[in-house]
Amino acid sequence: MNNAKPFGYSLLDFDYYMRFIDIFCETGEVPPADIDLDSDEPFKQYEDPLLNYIRGHASNPLLRLQILSSNICREAYRNVMGQFIFEILKFEKFERSAHLSQWEQAEKMTDWSLQKRETYGNALLTRLEQELGDDGFEMEEYKNLGDDANWERLTNDVQKSLRNRAEKRIKEQIELKSRPIDMKYQNDVEVLRSISEYYKMSEEEIGDAMKIYNGGWTAKEARQAVLLYKSAHKNPVIDEILSFMGRSTNEFGKRKLNLSKDGEIIVNHSSGSDIVGITIGKQLHSIMPAEMALFSDSQLETIFLKKYLTGNLQVFNHQSKMGHSPQQIGSDSAISKGPMIICIDTSNSMSYYMGHIHDLITYLAFLAEKKKKKCILISFSVNIVTVDLTEERRKQRANSFGRCQKGLSLPELYGGTDVTELLSEVNNLLNTSRNYTNADVLLISDFRIPQPSADTLSMIENNQKRGVWYLGLNMYGDIPEWCSIFNKIWKL
């Protein structure tokens, strides 16, 4: 990702700032400005007025407490800050475009010959003072344009003035656009709470529903997301598909530590219900009632916040965090998280079902993101088209805050149906990396499909032995006999 700054000044990309917001919303902690928020490139070490504002706003201890204790507050804040960041970056892009010619001229000044300086230098100084006088440029300091050192100083100062102007206008826009943030945040909180009460949904369910659309939302869109969430879980077939496709394995595919004695594991993760004592910390889910009483009293609230921020709250201690005196430290083998591979039949006979399929795929793409799985969409009929839905959701996130098109686009409908090329493409994906072990392959079709070759069926069986699940959703009609090789097929 290219974050090159013209003459040393520019804002970062949308994904960088939203990654910062995501970390804050998930942990309640304000990451330092130089944190590596991306696997390829960390935050730059330079003055960033937008990042400074975000960090300052997130440092409010009361806001941090709300974010940690409420999924509704978390999603409302994510929504408001995403829209704010989008507006600032949109303004910066416009500013850079409007003054692009000045940046280019300033860069070319380094190549001016002595003759060109003498011929056009004074006219240049007059124009620069008119354009940049308010940003610290004064033409009287650069009269001797034939002197190389003086000309180099002029070039550097012009670039500095352009940077000063860009930073000044960005800061003015941040100050202007940030004024209604707190009001918008409270309004969004009230919107989500009213939806939660009306539809009798928990805060966790509301939080998941808001993530389905993967970005900014209005009150109307929030209700649409909730209806999609409820629809997915109301249909027993869809609900079961989601549970199959969302099967969990060890977090991130890492090996899991355990403690053992005489070959028997004696400490592992627990539910957290095994209270064995009291300690100090900042785990709000384990807080003692006496500490919550401090927060409930307006005169003692400050004491609670100070204890929280310094990690000195009294909290319950659990057996899962203590353990015995083990003789040996060991580890369990990890099971990698396989991707979701969704295969859609786009033959003409499927046209009636595409609305239902669109909602299902939108939800599965969200579920894959929540489970930290990769999600691949393959459409097939007379040919195949493969799309990385994980990457598509990432790209769409910024657009959604700009009120652009939401949701995932389905491929166009074509003619007949042939699964041979599809299953071959699936097999190629499964063999590209060991990370594709334990993949969940879902075939959505009316199953008016000719029987594939014996070699193709054998290929499916071999992949199943590696932990791959072949699942099907039959939209209409009977299921061919050869499909008995699938792990499970549902009929809608």
One Martini backbone bead per residue (centre of mass of N, CA, C, O) as a GRO file, in nm:
protein
  492
    1MET     BB    1   0.095   0.037   0.024
    2ASN     BB    2   0.063   0.375  -0.064
    3ASN     BB    3   0.202   0.660   0.153
    4ALA     BB    4   0.294   0.886  -0.005
    5LYS     BB    5   0.425   1.219   0.046
    6PRO     BB    6   0.397   1.531  -0.046
    7PHE     BB    7   0.657   1.678   0.089
    8GLY     BB    8   0.574   1.522   0.373
    9TYR     BB    9   0.237   1.532   0.316
   10SER     BB   10  -0.015   1.313   0.453
   11LEU     BB   11  -0.254   1.096   0.474
   12LEU     BB   12  -0.387   0.813   0.535
   13ASP     BB   13  -0.561   0.543   0.506
   14PHE     BB   14  -0.862   0.426   0.596
   15ASP     BB   15  -0.775   0.148   0.719
   16TYR     BB   16  -0.589   0.259   0.939
   17TYR     BB   17  -0.796   0.415   1.111
   18MET     BB   18  -0.998   0.174   1.147
   19ARG     BB   19  -0.802  -0.008   1.294
   20PHE     BB   20  -0.785   0.173   1.538
   21ILE     BB   21  -1.087   0.166   1.609
   22ASP     BB   22  -1.108  -0.141   1.642
   23ILE     BB   23  -0.914  -0.169   1.879
   24PHE     BB   24  -1.070   0.016   2.070
   25CYS     BB   25  -1.347  -0.141   2.058
   26GLU     BB   26  -1.220  -0.423   2.163
   27THR     BB   27  -1.027  -0.298   2.424
   28GLY     BB   28  -1.016   0.025   2.517
   29GLU     BB   29  -0.753   0.098   2.380
   30VAL     BB   30  -0.486   0.328   2.305
   31PRO     BB   31  -0.291   0.333   2.061
   32PRO     BB   32  -0.009   0.406   1.950
   33ALA     BB   33   0.109   0.585   1.677
   34ASP     BB   34   0.338   0.333   1.616
   35ILE     BB   35   0.162   0.111   1.556
   36ASP     BB   36   0.119  -0.211   1.416
   37LEU     BB   37  -0.174  -0.232   1.205
   38ASP     BB   38   0.003  -0.381   0.987
   39SER     BB   39   0.181  -0.627   0.823
   40ASP     BB   40   0.339  -0.414   0.626
   41GLU     BB   41   0.257  -0.122   0.775
   42PRO     BB   42   0.303   0.126   0.978
   43PHE     BB   43   0.281   0.391   1.133
   44LYS     BB   44   0.381   0.697   1.092
   45GLN     BB   45   0.649   0.929   1.181
   46TYR     BB   46   0.418   1.182   1.208
   47GLU     BB   47   0.227   1.443   1.166
   48ASP     BB   48  -0.126   1.369   1.252
   49PRO     BB   49  -0.423   1.521   1.293
   50LEU     BB   50  -0.623   1.284   1.280
   51LEU     BB   51  -0.487   1.093   1.479
   52ASN     BB   52  -0.479   1.290   1.716
   53TYR     BB   53  -0.784   1.315   1.745
   54ILE     BB   54  -0.858   1.019   1.787
   55ARG     BB   55  -0.683   0.975   2.041
   56GLY     BB   56  -0.810   1.197   2.212
   57HIS     BB   57  -1.107   1.097   2.203
   58ALA     BB   58  -1.037   0.796   2.314
   59SER     BB   59  -0.930   0.906   2.611
   60ASN     BB   60  -1.200   0.893   2.728
   61PRO     BB   61  -1.297   0.721   3.004
   62LEU     BB   62  -1.607   0.701   2.963
   63LEU     BB   63  -1.596   0.592   2.674
   64ARG     BB   64  -1.431   0.338   2.736
   65LEU     BB   65  -1.645   0.212   2.920
   66GLN     BB   66  -1.872   0.195   2.713
   67ILE     BB   67  -1.725   0.018   2.504
   68LEU     BB   68  -1.673  -0.229   2.701
   69SER     BB   69  -1.996  -0.259   2.807
   70SER     BB   70  -2.107  -0.199   2.491
   71ASN     BB   71  -2.210  -0.292   2.180
   72ILE     BB   72  -2.368  -0.041   2.100
   73CYS     BB   73  -2.148   0.169   2.151
   74ARG     BB   74  -1.941   0.046   1.962
   75GLU     BB   75  -2.107   0.068   1.689
   76ALA     BB   76  -2.166   0.371   1.706
   77TYR     BB   77  -1.870   0.466   1.707
   78ARG     BB   78  -1.780   0.331   1.445
   79ASN     BB   79  -1.978   0.486   1.265
   80VAL     BB   80  -1.903   0.783   1.329
   81MET     BB   81  -1.591   0.763   1.275
   82GLY     BB   82  -1.606   0.660   0.984
   83GLN     BB   83  -1.747   0.911   0.867
   84PHE     BB   84  -1.538   1.117   0.957
   85ILE     BB   85  -1.291   1.000   0.809
   86PHE     BB   86  -1.408   1.008   0.526
   87GLU     BB   87  -1.448   1.320   0.510
   88ILE     BB   88  -1.151   1.400   0.548
   89LEU     BB   89  -1.031   1.236   0.307
   90LYS     BB   90  -1.203   1.371   0.092
   91PHE     BB   91  -1.093   1.656   0.139
   92GLU     BB   92  -0.793   1.594   0.088
   93LYS     BB   93  -0.827   1.499  -0.202
   94PHE     BB   94  -0.936   1.766  -0.310
   95GLU     BB   95  -0.694   1.944  -0.232
   96ARG     BB   96  -0.479   1.796  -0.397
   97SER     BB   97  -0.619   1.836  -0.671
   98ALA     BB   98  -0.643   2.154  -0.666
   99HIS     BB   99  -0.300   2.171  -0.600
  100LEU     BB  100  -0.122   2.004  -0.799
  101SER     BB  101   0.026   2.217  -0.974
  102GLN     BB  102   0.190   2.340  -0.740
  103TRP     BB  103   0.348   2.090  -0.665
  104GLU     BB  104   0.479   2.045  -0.945
  105GLN     BB  105   0.621   2.322  -0.968
  106ALA     BB  106   0.794   2.294  -0.713
  107GLU     BB  107   0.951   2.044  -0.815
  108LYS     BB  108   1.064   2.186  -1.088
  109MET     BB  109   1.248   2.417  -0.968
  110THR     BB  110   1.518   2.246  -0.944
  111ASP     BB  111   1.551   2.266  -1.287
  112TRP     BB  112   1.625   2.549  -1.315
  113SER     BB  113   1.778   2.769  -1.490
  114LEU     BB  114   1.944   3.062  -1.492
  115GLN     BB  115   1.785   3.191  -1.727
  116LYS     BB  116   1.500   3.131  -1.614
  117ARG     BB  117   1.525   3.288  -1.353
  118GLU     BB  118   1.583   3.571  -1.484
  119THR     BB  119   1.316   3.577  -1.658
  120TYR     BB  120   1.084   3.440  -1.429
  121GLY     BB  121   1.137   3.497  -1.124
  122ASN     BB  122   0.968   3.756  -1.047
  123ALA     BB  123   0.694   3.643  -1.132
  124LEU     BB  124   0.705   3.408  -0.935
  125LEU     BB  125   0.719   3.571  -0.670
  126THR     BB  126   0.454   3.721  -0.702
  127ARG     BB  127   0.271   3.471  -0.715
  128LEU     BB  128   0.357   3.335  -0.446
  129GLU     BB  129   0.265   3.567  -0.258
  130GLN     BB  130  -0.035   3.551  -0.337
  131GLU     BB  131  -0.071   3.238  -0.261
  132LEU     BB  132   0.148   3.222   0.019
  133GLY     BB  133   0.139   3.458   0.226
  134ASP     BB  134  -0.042   3.311   0.456
  135ASP     BB  135   0.209   3.073   0.470
  136GLY     BB  136   0.506   3.245   0.494
  137PHE     BB  137   0.553   3.404   0.226
  138GLU     BB  138   0.846   3.615   0.116
  139MET     BB  139   0.996   3.781  -0.154
  140GLU     BB  140   1.231   3.962  -0.024
  141GLU     BB  141   1.429   3.702   0.044
  142TYR     BB  142   1.470   3.635  -0.306
  143LYS     BB  143   1.634   3.827  -0.514
  144ASN     BB  144   1.886   3.631  -0.563
  145LEU     BB  145   1.837   3.400  -0.818
  146GLY     BB  146   2.142   3.323  -0.911
  147ASP     BB  147   2.171   3.184  -0.645
  148ASP     BB  148   2.179   2.861  -0.555
  149ALA     BB  149   2.119   2.875  -0.250
  150ASN     BB  150   1.872   3.063  -0.277
  151TRP     BB  151   1.706   2.877  -0.462
  152GLU     BB  152   1.693   2.636  -0.268
  153ARG     BB  153   1.547   2.791  -0.044
  154LEU     BB  154   1.299   2.860  -0.209
  155THR     BB  155   1.207   2.573  -0.272
  156ASN     BB  156   1.176   2.480   0.025
  157ASP     BB  157   0.972   2.708   0.113
  158VAL     BB  158   0.746   2.638  -0.080
  159GLN     BB  159   0.697   2.354   0.029
  160LYS     BB  160   0.642   2.443   0.319
  161SER     BB  161   0.393   2.621   0.256
  162LEU     BB  162   0.223   2.393   0.139
  163ARG     BB  163   0.219   2.225   0.395
  164ASN     BB  164   0.093   2.436   0.583
  165ARG     BB  165  -0.171   2.464   0.428
  166ALA     BB  166  -0.264   2.172   0.439
  167GLU     BB  167  -0.266   2.143   0.749
  168LYS     BB  168  -0.455   2.377   0.814
  169ARG     BB  169  -0.706   2.273   0.652
  170ILE     BB  170  -0.733   2.006   0.796
  171LYS     BB  171  -0.775   2.120   1.083
  172GLU     BB  172  -1.028   2.282   1.017
  173GLN     BB  173  -1.199   2.036   0.929
  174ILE     BB  174  -1.180   1.875   1.189
  175GLU     BB  175  -1.311   2.091   1.370
  176LEU     BB  176  -1.581   2.100   1.214
  177LYS     BB  177  -1.657   1.780   1.198
  178SER     BB  178  -1.633   1.725   1.525
  179ARG     BB  179  -1.867   1.871   1.671
  180PRO     BB  180  -2.110   1.632   1.619
  181ILE     BB  181  -2.009   1.357   1.731
  182ASP     BB  182  -2.143   1.319   2.013
  183MET     BB  183  -2.433   1.348   1.910
  184LYS     BB  184  -2.425   1.114   1.706
  185TYR     BB  185  -2.354   0.893   1.905
  186GLN     BB  186  -2.606   0.917   2.088
  187ASN     BB  187  -2.810   0.870   1.861
  188ASP     BB  188  -2.712   0.584   1.779
  189VAL     BB  189  -2.759   0.454   2.050
  190GLU     BB  190  -3.067   0.502   2.056
  191VAL     BB  191  -3.133   0.347   1.800
  192LEU     BB  192  -3.026   0.065   1.895
  193ARG     BB  193  -3.196   0.047   2.156
  194SER     BB  194  -3.474   0.057   2.018
  195ILE     BB  195  -3.431  -0.193   1.844
  196SER     BB  196  -3.371  -0.391   2.074
  197GLU     BB  197  -3.648  -0.355   2.213
  198TYR     BB  198  -3.842  -0.416   1.976
  199TYR     BB  199  -3.686  -0.707   1.895
  200LYS     BB  200  -3.562  -0.852   2.139
  201MET     BB  201  -3.240  -0.789   2.160
  202SER     BB  202  -2.928  -0.822   2.211
  203GLU     BB  203  -2.629  -0.665   2.203
  204GLU     BB  204  -2.480  -0.886   2.048
  205GLU     BB  205  -2.684  -0.906   1.814
  206ILE     BB  206  -2.662  -0.612   1.725
  207GLY     BB  207  -2.359  -0.617   1.661
  208ASP     BB  208  -2.375  -0.833   1.439
  209ALA     BB  209  -2.578  -0.690   1.254
  210MET     BB  210  -2.395  -0.436   1.191
  211LYS     BB  211  -2.160  -0.614   1.050
  212ILE     BB  212  -2.292  -0.713   0.788
  213TYR     BB  213  -2.254  -0.428   0.622
  214ASN     BB  214  -1.965  -0.319   0.665
  215GLY     BB  215  -2.033  -0.019   0.804
  216GLY     BB  216  -2.219   0.224   0.737
  217TRP     BB  217  -2.523   0.368   0.897
  218THR     BB  218  -2.857   0.396   0.926
  219ALA     BB  219  -3.152   0.354   1.070
  220LYS     BB  220  -3.270   0.193   0.834
  221GLU     BB  221  -3.022  -0.002   0.796
  222ALA     BB  222  -3.031  -0.122   1.080
  223ARG     BB  223  -3.305  -0.263   1.043
  224GLN     BB  224  -3.221  -0.436   0.801
  225ALA     BB  225  -2.998  -0.593   0.949
  226VAL     BB  226  -3.182  -0.717   1.164
  227LEU     BB  227  -3.373  -0.868   0.969
  228LEU     BB  228  -3.151  -1.044   0.847
  229TYR     BB  229  -3.062  -1.178   1.108
  230LYS     BB  230  -3.340  -1.298   1.187
  231SER     BB  231  -3.389  -1.457   0.926
  232ALA     BB  232  -3.142  -1.647   0.948
  233HIS     BB  233  -3.240  -1.763   1.245
  234LYS     BB  234  -3.539  -1.852   1.176
  235ASN     BB  235  -3.428  -2.043   0.973
  236PRO     BB  236  -3.333  -2.365   1.023
  237VAL     BB  237  -3.156  -2.409   0.775
  238ILE     BB  238  -2.977  -2.157   0.788
  239ASP     BB  239  -2.883  -2.195   1.081
  240GLU     BB  240  -2.734  -2.464   1.022
  241ILE     BB  241  -2.541  -2.363   0.809
  242LEU     BB  242  -2.399  -2.156   0.992
  243SER     BB  243  -2.290  -2.368   1.194
  244PHE     BB  244  -2.119  -2.522   0.989
  245MET     BB  245  -1.957  -2.277   0.857
  246GLY     BB  246  -1.874  -2.180   1.173
  247ARG     BB  247  -1.666  -2.362   1.253
  248SER     BB  248  -1.443  -2.416   1.514
  249THR     BB  249  -1.111  -2.350   1.615
  250ASN     BB  250  -0.820  -2.274   1.681
  251GLU     BB  251  -0.680  -1.987   1.737
  252PHE     BB  252  -0.511  -1.915   1.446
  253GLY     BB  253  -0.367  -2.207   1.454
  254LYS     BB  254  -0.253  -2.250   1.730
  255ARG     BB  255  -0.089  -2.357   1.986
  256LYS     BB  256  -0.191  -2.505   2.301
  257LEU     BB  257  -0.149  -2.459   2.621
  258ASN     BB  258  -0.048  -2.684   2.893
  259LEU     BB  259  -0.092  -2.862   3.199
  260SER     BB  260   0.086  -3.141   3.356
  261LYS     BB  261   0.027  -3.467   3.535
  262ASP     BB  262   0.102  -3.772   3.467
  263GLY     BB  263  -0.021  -3.707   3.162
  264GLU     BB  264  -0.235  -3.500   3.282
  265ILE     BB  265  -0.451  -3.258   3.229
  266ILE     BB  266  -0.498  -2.968   3.470
  267VAL     BB  267  -0.488  -2.717   3.261
  268ASN     BB  268  -0.729  -2.501   3.118
  269HIS     BB  269  -0.978  -2.380   2.973
  270SER     BB  270  -1.255  -2.192   3.099
  271SER     BB  271  -1.563  -2.035   3.179
  272GLY     BB  272  -1.523  -1.852   3.459
  273SER     BB  273  -1.698  -1.993   3.715
  274ASP     BB  274  -1.425  -2.049   3.902
  275ILE     BB  275  -1.417  -1.917   4.192
  276VAL     BB  276  -1.113  -1.846   4.425
  277GLY     BB  277  -1.102  -1.518   4.441
  278ILE     BB  278  -0.908  -1.213   4.485
  279THR     BB  279  -0.817  -0.935   4.276
  280ILE     BB  280  -0.645  -0.731   4.045
  281GLY     BB  281  -0.785  -0.510   3.778
  282LYS     BB  282  -0.994  -0.471   3.442
  283GLN     BB  283  -1.228  -0.689   3.453
  284LEU     BB  284  -1.559  -0.629   3.406
  285HIS     BB  285  -1.677  -0.932   3.421
  286SER     BB  286  -1.525  -0.952   3.739
  287ILE     BB  287  -1.655  -0.748   3.908
  288MET     BB  288  -1.722  -0.609   4.201
  289PRO     BB  289  -1.986  -0.465   4.360
  290ALA     BB  290  -1.827  -0.237   4.509
  291GLU     BB  291  -1.718  -0.107   4.247
  292MET     BB  292  -1.993  -0.045   4.112
  293ALA     BB  293  -2.083   0.154   4.334
  294LEU     BB  294  -1.889   0.378   4.255
  295PHE     BB  295  -2.012   0.431   3.969
  296SER     BB  296  -2.309   0.499   4.079
  297ASP     BB  297  -2.156   0.737   4.212
  298SER     BB  298  -2.097   1.059   4.125
  299GLN     BB  299  -1.874   1.117   4.355
  300LEU     BB  300  -1.708   0.821   4.285
  301GLU     BB  301  -1.644   0.784   3.980
  302THR     BB  302  -1.346   0.877   3.961
  303ILE     BB  303  -1.227   0.643   4.125
  304PHE     BB  304  -1.307   0.419   3.934
  305LEU     BB  305  -1.156   0.521   3.678
  306LYS     BB  306  -0.875   0.516   3.802
  307LYS     BB  307  -0.872   0.210   3.872
  308TYR     BB  308  -0.914   0.113   3.584
  309LEU     BB  309  -0.669   0.254   3.435
  310THR     BB  310  -0.461   0.109   3.661
  311GLY     BB  311  -0.564  -0.188   3.745
  312ASN     BB  312  -0.728  -0.160   4.065
  313LEU     BB  313  -0.952  -0.350   4.062
  314GLN     BB  314  -1.182  -0.555   4.208
  315VAL     BB  315  -1.153  -0.903   4.128
  316PHE     BB  316  -1.219  -1.202   4.025
  317ASN     BB  317  -1.084  -1.518   4.061
  318HIS     BB  318  -0.975  -1.796   3.855
  319GLN     BB  319  -0.892  -2.116   3.789
  320SER     BB  320  -0.802  -2.060   3.484
  321LYS     BB  321  -0.548  -1.864   3.612
  322MET     BB  322  -0.378  -2.077   3.787
  323GLY     BB  323  -0.330  -2.368   3.898
  324HIS     BB  324  -0.083  -2.594   3.944
  325SER     BB  325   0.184  -2.811   4.010
  326PRO     BB  326   0.361  -2.887   3.754
  327GLN     BB  327   0.564  -3.115   3.565
  328GLN     BB  328   0.441  -3.014   3.278
  329ILE     BB  329   0.477  -2.851   2.963
  330GLY     BB  330   0.242  -2.824   2.699
  331SER     BB  331   0.067  -2.918   2.385
  332ASP     BB  332  -0.171  -2.865   2.146
  333SER     BB  333  -0.281  -2.933   1.857
  334ALA     BB  334  -0.359  -2.768   1.580
  335ILE     BB  335  -0.648  -2.638   1.409
  336SER     BB  336  -0.715  -2.515   1.126
  337LYS     BB  337  -0.869  -2.251   0.954
  338GLY     BB  338  -1.084  -2.281   0.725
  339PRO     BB  339  -1.246  -2.192   0.456
  340MET     BB  340  -1.495  -2.042   0.267
  341ILE     BB  341  -1.674  -2.207  -0.007
  342ILE     BB  342  -1.887  -2.052  -0.241
  343CYS     BB  343  -2.126  -2.207  -0.460
  344ILE     BB  344  -2.290  -2.072  -0.751
  345ASP     BB  345  -2.569  -2.113  -0.936
  346THR     BB  346  -2.600  -1.924  -1.266
  347SER     BB  347  -2.834  -2.030  -1.391
  348ASN     BB  348  -3.145  -1.957  -1.512
  349SER     BB  349  -3.304  -2.139  -1.294
  350MET     BB  350  -3.198  -1.929  -1.044
  351SER     BB  351  -3.343  -1.645  -1.053
  352TYR     BB  352  -3.562  -1.666  -0.814
  353TYR     BB  353  -3.322  -1.701  -0.568
  354MET     BB  354  -3.118  -1.451  -0.549
  355GLY     BB  355  -3.218  -1.293  -0.302
  356HIS     BB  356  -3.164  -1.514  -0.088
  357ILE     BB  357  -2.865  -1.561  -0.161
  358HIS     BB  358  -2.758  -1.281  -0.099
  359ASP     BB  359  -2.817  -1.286   0.206
  360LEU     BB  360  -2.650  -1.538   0.272
  361ILE     BB  361  -2.374  -1.434   0.171
  362THR     BB  362  -2.356  -1.186   0.346
  363TYR     BB  363  -2.355  -1.349   0.611
  364LEU     BB  364  -2.114  -1.539   0.554
  365ALA     BB  365  -1.904  -1.314   0.524
  366PHE     BB  366  -1.935  -1.215   0.812
  367LEU     BB  367  -1.876  -1.485   0.957
  368ALA     BB  368  -1.588  -1.516   0.852
  369GLU     BB  369  -1.481  -1.260   0.984
  370LYS     BB  370  -1.550  -1.338   1.277
  371LYS     BB  371  -1.379  -1.626   1.243
  372LYS     BB  372  -1.123  -1.573   1.071
  373LYS     BB  373  -1.204  -1.628   0.767
  374LYS     BB  374  -1.198  -1.720   0.456
  375CYS     BB  375  -1.382  -1.595   0.152
  376ILE     BB  376  -1.518  -1.775  -0.127
  377LEU     BB  377  -1.646  -1.705  -0.457
  378ILE     BB  378  -1.826  -1.930  -0.687
  379SER     BB  379  -1.931  -1.911  -1.010
  380PHE     BB  380  -2.161  -2.128  -1.207
  381SER     BB  381  -2.192  -2.284  -1.544
  382VAL     BB  382  -2.023  -2.255  -1.829
  383ASN     BB  383  -1.858  -2.095  -1.616
  384ILE     BB  384  -1.611  -1.930  -1.407
  385VAL     BB  385  -1.607  -1.723  -1.095
  386THR     BB  386  -1.363  -1.569  -0.878
  387VAL     BB  387  -1.406  -1.442  -0.534
  388ASP     BB  388  -1.282  -1.235  -0.276
  389LEU     BB  389  -1.478  -1.151  -0.008
  390THR     BB  390  -1.280  -1.039   0.196
  391GLU     BB  391  -1.171  -0.813   0.009
  392GLU     BB  392  -1.443  -0.685  -0.069
  393ARG     BB  393  -1.519  -0.590   0.218
  394ARG     BB  394  -1.278  -0.405   0.257
  395LYS     BB  395  -1.343  -0.212   0.016
  396GLN     BB  396  -1.650  -0.142   0.104
  397ARG     BB  397  -1.621   0.010   0.369
  398ALA     BB  398  -1.558   0.298   0.274
  399ASN     BB  399  -1.806   0.331   0.084
  400SER     BB  400  -2.028   0.307   0.306
  401PHE     BB  401  -1.951   0.584   0.445
  402GLY     BB  402  -2.021   0.726   0.149
  403ARG     BB  403  -2.302   0.609   0.051
  404CYS     BB  404  -2.263   0.365  -0.104
  405GLN     BB  405  -2.271   0.070  -0.209
  406LYS     BB  406  -2.418  -0.215  -0.080
  407GLY     BB  407  -2.300  -0.503  -0.066
  408LEU     BB  408  -2.304  -0.787  -0.268
  409SER     BB  409  -2.224  -0.889  -0.588
  410LEU     BB  410  -2.374  -1.072  -0.825
  411PRO     BB  411  -2.369  -1.262  -1.077
  412GLU     BB  412  -2.453  -1.342  -1.374
  413LEU     BB  413  -2.668  -1.504  -1.580
  414TYR     BB  414  -2.676  -1.810  -1.750
  415GLY     BB  415  -2.693  -2.112  -1.856
  416GLY     BB  416  -2.587  -2.387  -1.783
  417THR     BB  417  -2.462  -2.691  -1.605
  418ASP     BB  418  -2.120  -2.738  -1.465
  419VAL     BB  419  -1.907  -2.902  -1.215
  420THR     BB  420  -1.624  -2.976  -1.311
  421GLU     BB  421  -1.478  -2.699  -1.306
  422LEU     BB  422  -1.552  -2.627  -1.021
  423LEU     BB  423  -1.418  -2.871  -0.866
  424SER     BB  424  -1.140  -2.807  -0.978
  425GLU     BB  425  -1.113  -2.525  -0.849
  426VAL     BB  426  -1.144  -2.618  -0.560
  427ASN     BB  427  -0.897  -2.807  -0.561
  428ASN     BB  428  -0.689  -2.588  -0.621
  429LEU     BB  429  -0.738  -2.427  -0.362
  430LEU     BB  430  -0.677  -2.664  -0.157
  431ASN     BB  431  -0.362  -2.678  -0.289
  432THR     BB  432  -0.223  -2.391  -0.227
  433SER     BB  433  -0.271  -2.450   0.093
  434ARG     BB  434  -0.280  -2.552   0.425
  435ASN     BB  435  -0.511  -2.337   0.499
  436TYR     BB  436  -0.735  -2.525   0.333
  437THR     BB  437  -0.777  -2.691   0.550
  438ASN     BB  438  -1.097  -2.739   0.657
  439ALA     BB  439  -1.295  -2.674   0.455
  440ASP     BB  440  -1.602  -2.506   0.343
  441VAL     BB  441  -1.827  -2.641   0.103
  442LEU     BB  442  -2.084  -2.457  -0.074
  443LEU     BB  443  -2.366  -2.569  -0.263
  444ILE     BB  444  -2.574  -2.362  -0.471
  445SER     BB  445  -2.874  -2.523  -0.596
  446ASP     BB  446  -3.105  -2.718  -0.804
  447PHE     BB  447  -2.958  -2.987  -0.910
  448ARG     BB  448  -2.936  -2.967  -1.238
  449ILE     BB  449  -2.692  -3.206  -1.254
  450PRO     BB  450  -2.460  -3.366  -1.389
  451GLN     BB  451  -2.263  -3.626  -1.363
  452PRO     BB  452  -1.963  -3.671  -1.270
  453SER     BB  453  -1.679  -3.805  -1.269
  454ALA     BB  454  -1.495  -4.040  -1.107
  455ASP     BB  455  -1.252  -3.856  -1.052
  456THR     BB  456  -1.412  -3.630  -0.911
  457LEU     BB  457  -1.526  -3.805  -0.678
  458SER     BB  458  -1.248  -3.891  -0.571
  459MET     BB  459  -1.153  -3.604  -0.502
  460ILE     BB  460  -1.361  -3.555  -0.282
  461GLU     BB  461  -1.280  -3.789  -0.093
  462ASN     BB  462  -0.988  -3.691  -0.042
  463ASN     BB  463  -1.067  -3.418   0.087
  464GLN     BB  464  -1.233  -3.535   0.325
  465LYS     BB  465  -0.982  -3.671   0.462
  466ARG     BB  466  -0.864  -3.361   0.519
  467GLY     BB  467  -1.146  -3.200   0.633
  468VAL     BB  468  -1.346  -3.157   0.413
  469TRP     BB  469  -1.653  -2.994   0.345
  470TYR     BB  470  -1.952  -3.102   0.171
  471LEU     BB  471  -2.209  -2.880   0.089
  472GLY     BB  472  -2.575  -2.827   0.053
  473LEU     BB  473  -2.824  -2.621  -0.135
  474ASN     BB  474  -3.156  -2.686  -0.216
  475MET     BB  475  -3.391  -2.497  -0.405
  476TYR     BB  476  -3.489  -2.746  -0.603
  477GLY     BB  477  -3.595  -3.049  -0.600
  478ASP     BB  478  -3.404  -3.310  -0.663
  479ILE     BB  479  -3.146  -3.529  -0.559
  480PRO     BB  480  -2.892  -3.666  -0.676
  481GLU     BB  481  -2.729  -3.958  -0.615
  482TRP     BB  482  -2.426  -3.852  -0.625
  483CYS     BB  483  -2.471  -3.650  -0.365
  484SER     BB  484  -2.409  -3.859  -0.128
  485ILE     BB  485  -2.107  -3.757  -0.090
  486PHE     BB  486  -2.202  -3.555   0.084
  487ASN     BB  487  -2.221  -3.454   0.406
  488LYS     BB  488  -2.452  -3.225   0.336
  489ILE     BB  489  -2.810  -3.161   0.255
  490TRP     BB  490  -3.025  -2.899   0.192
  491LYS     BB  491  -3.375  -2.793   0.194
  492LEU     BB  492  -3.565  -2.494   0.123
   0.00000   0.00000   0.00000
